[in-house]
């Protein structure tokens, strides 16, 4: 069996050089990746873009034929993310007032108000919600709506003006917001 390999008992000096070279190469590659990550790493900004709804509130109150409401004494932890006063396909020819918020708990809540006669306005603002029973006398003039997607809404139609508070927040948060609505309320500065 002259073709068989047999250990000689002598250590292979090249074996240690090969392992050492691999460790050095790996360290160089990882060091290069680390440098690239440090150069390109940027802190992530808050994904919520906060807007100032004050100009929209002022414009809507100046142009509307009804008292435009806004929540009074809203905590600074409520972050307004959208605000508009505009005519939409569902509210034409009447404009609609809208302000959207991220609540302190990270839920979304919106306030909508319009003098539109369009039946589609309520459906669009409630996420195609359907009226549900409210505890007797607990909400006054407000009607509860729930959608299949989990949107909760409180709707009040008074004197031809529809006001809707809706979102993913719990009922208690929506009720609290409706209780704060005021024709003189202004955004926190």
N, C-alpha and C positions, 0 to 999 in steps of 0.2 A: 504494500500500500504506500507506494512512494508519493501518491498525489494527495494524501491526507495532510491537513495542516495540524501542526502540533505546537502547543504553547512552548515557548523557550524559557519562560520564567523571567525574561528581561522586560522591564517596563518600556512602553512605547513613548519616547520623549515627544513625538509629534502630537500625541493625543491631548496633552495639556495645552499645547499651543492652539489647537483647533477649538477647544472649549473656550479658552481665553479670548480668542478672536471673535467667536460668536457673541460672547457677553459684551465685548467692546462695541461690536457692530449694533447690537440691540440697544445699548445705551445711547449711541449716536443717533439712531433712528427715533427713539423715544424723546430724546432731547430736542430734535428738530420738530417733532410734532408739538411738544410743549411750547416752543417758541412761536410757532404758527398760531396756536390757540391763544396765547397771551396777546399777540398782535391783533387778532381778529375778534376776541371776546369783547362784547359790548353789554353793559347792563340793560336788562329788559325793562322798558318803560311800562307804567301801569296800563293795562289794556283798556281801561275805561277812559274815554275822552270826555272830560267835563266841559260843558258849555255854560255861558251866562244867559239865562232865559229872560233877563230884565228887559232888553230892547223889544223882544217879542211880546211880553206881557204888556208893556206900555203901548205898543202899536195896536194890539188886539183891543185893549180897553178904549183907545181913541177911536177906533173904527167900528166896533161892534154896537149893535142896537140893544144890547142886553148886558147885564153885569158879568164881565169875565172874571172867573174866580181863580185864585191861586192859594195854595196852603200857607196859612200864617204860622209863624213860629216853628218852621220845619228845621230839625237839627242839621248842623253842618255836615253830618255823616251821610245825609241824603245827597247823592251826586247827580245833578241834572246832566243827561247825556244827549238830549235832543229837545229842540223847541222850534215851533213854527206856527205861523198864522197864514194860512193859504187856502185857496180853493182847490179842491180835489175832484176827481171824477165822481166820487160818491156824495160830495157835498154841494156840487155846483147847483145854483149860482152863489151859494153862501160859502164863506170861508170857514175853516175849522181851526180852533186853537188846540195845540198839542204840546205837552211837556212830558218827556220820559225821564225816569230816574232809576238809578241803582240804589237800593236800600242799604242801610248799614249791615244787613245780613247777606247782601249779595244778590237779592232777588230783584226782578224788574217790575216796576209799576209805572203806569202812564195815566195822565189826565187828559181827557179829550172833551171839547165842548163846541157845539155848533147849533145854529138855528135852522139847520137843514130839515127838509121834510122827507128826505130819502130814507126808506126803510133799510137800505143796505148799510147805512152808517153804523147803526148799532151792531149789526152782524160783523162788520169789519173791525170794530173796536173791541168786541168781546171774543174774537177768535171763533166766530160762528157759535157762540154760546147760546144756551137755552135757559129760559127763566126757571128758577128753582124756588121752592118754598123758603121764606124767611121766617125766623122765629117771630111770633106775634109781637108787633109793635117795636121790635128791636132796631129796625132800620128806618123807621119813619117813611119818608117818600121814596126811599131807595129800593130798587128791586135787584135781587141777587141773580146772577147768570153764571153758568159753568159751561166750559167747552170740553169736548172729548180730549183735547190736548192738555188739559189741566189749567187753562186760564180761568181765573176767577174775576168777576166783574160786578160792580155796583153801578146801576143805571138809574138816573132820575130824569124824567121829562116833565118840565114845568114851564108853562107859558110859551110853548113852542121851542124851548131851548133844551137840548139834550146834553146832559153832563154824564160822563162815564169815567170811572176809576177802575182800572183793570191791571192784571199782571199775574205774576207767579208767586207773589207774597201771600202769606196766610190771611184769612178773613179779618183777623184782628187788626192787621196793618192797614188793610184797605179801609176798614171802618174808621180807624184813627185818622187816616188821610182825609176822608170825606168830612169828618167833624172839624178839620182844620180849614176847609175851603172857605175863602172869604173874598168878597169883591174888592177888599183893600189890602189883602195879603200881597207881600212882595218877596222876591228871592233874597236870601241872605247875602250880604255883600262881603 
